[in-house]
Amino acid sequence: MTCLKPEGAIPGPRVNGRDFNAYDTMEPRAPAPVPAPYRNGKPVKDANLAPRGLYRPDYRVMTPHMRSPEYVQMSTAAAITLGLVEGQMHRCSCTRCLNLLLTYPEGCRANCAYCGLARHREAERNYADRNFIRVDWPAVAMAEVVDRVAADPDTPFHRMCISMITHPRSDADTFTVLKTWTDRIDPSRIPISILSNPQTMERADVQRLHEMGADIFTVALDAATPDLFDRTRGKGVQSPHSWKKYWEILEDARDIFGPQKFGAHIIVGMGETEYEVMTLVQRLVDMGGHSHMFCFFPEKGSLMDHLPATPRDQWRRVQLARYLVDYCGVRVEQMKFDDQGRIADFGMPRTELDAIVGAGIAFRTSGCPGKFADDISACDRPYGDSPPSNIASYPFALKEVDIRKVRSQLDMLRPGESYDDGEEFEAL
Ligand code: SF4
């Protein structure tokens, strides 16, 4: 390995003595059966309460009856940025991506093991009250979202994204939400991404979304291998998804949206090896697309909430290697991996690698680009994959102290350099 291991490097948390989440550790719980009175959003439909303005998730009161396409949910960061809720985000003034999530009392009909929206939670929490990527998702009328964005000539949003879920209405309602937006907001002013649900889609749906003005189409593979996909999103957890169908739609997106306009989400640390995830990253680049990465975090209420978050050593290695493949022309064949599949050499001379680490962009949240640069994501998802105290994906430009922290996690501190945990907060 070309990297030095200096004094003072901070090791990540160890899981069974290892600096990575191995397959044998990352076994999801089996979903418990849901009693009939709680299935398919029955309590919400029976109560049938009319929504009154913005709904902030609160499982202590009955959830109103809200449905897309009239209603959508949005991330807490987007709701703060849009002025719908008050709040502050650690070291971020706003988010650059308006993430909209389709909503129904029946919720998502899939059961993905790492996801807070999954169907197995029906008895515990109504759909619109469920946490997703660590935060609440307030619900609001789509008309109000469009009114607010259309009326703001200085909108901070660089991109809007419609997140589909697994529901019989999801395809049709995505078209309607998209049209509601483009009727009022020029897609060249705020480009649109679609986070698709391939399981219910056909090639013609992908084509139609493109013709309606969507700019980028993404597929949330999430799991890096067919086996992990089946374990976490398919038969392993009584969920309907299939690796084959996801790839069919991903290939349709490649054909229809074209180079640099499609991508796949991948969660790192669910039991795949670093070699396996980097092979997938290379496959996507060879197709002409990008990977958008998430660090596994044990989402509360999910079937994997008892499992360890991805150690920072593993996450930083993969984050850096992915950036090299996606934006620096390095190929996975140039990298070296050890006997446990860990990255042992990034395939780039030390001085060049050092400069890329020092620029910090590799460690920012990855996703669809905004208006700053091709390699800076609009979708910054503040603290969606970690707490602010131990950031996995940085939703802001890294300062010197952040870069030293990252270097220490990578065992790449320079001679004479050190980092003490807690320094970041002292520096603010
Ligand atoms: S399909 Fe998406 S929203 Fe539904 S459970 Fe799976 S990851 Fe969550």
Residues whose N, C-alpha, C, O or C-beta is under 5 A from the ligand:
A	BS01	SF4	C108 A110 N111 C112 C115 L117 A118 I165 T166
